[in-house]
Amino acid sequence: MPMFLCVSIFIPNIAMHANIIITMILIKTIIFTFIVPGAVTIIVPYWLLSCSAPPALPFGLFRYLGLLPALIGIAILLRCVWNFTFAGKGTPAPIDPPKELVVQGL
């Protein structure tokens, strides 16, 4: 069998294997990103604030001013998750840490 034919057979398989690995890392990262920060930033405050008693003080404008730090924090989290996934080849989860040290980003 000619050498170029052997190389052409194996190169697509290697590329496809790398795409599958990146896809699996991306899926694990998305799951971890929604479960952990989602539980802390959405579910826990909902449980704390869902009591039937009315709030002691009206929130007014301060409720909307709190969105700015929240949106900045979400942007920082997404940037860090991006770096962990594509630069580090891993997830932010301790059970599947990045394979390479991430020294870029925030």
Summary of the structure (lengths in Angstrom):
residues: 106
radius of gyration: 21.8
end to end distance: 51.1
largest distance: 81.3
contacts: 225
relative contact order: 0.11
helix: 69%
strand: 0%
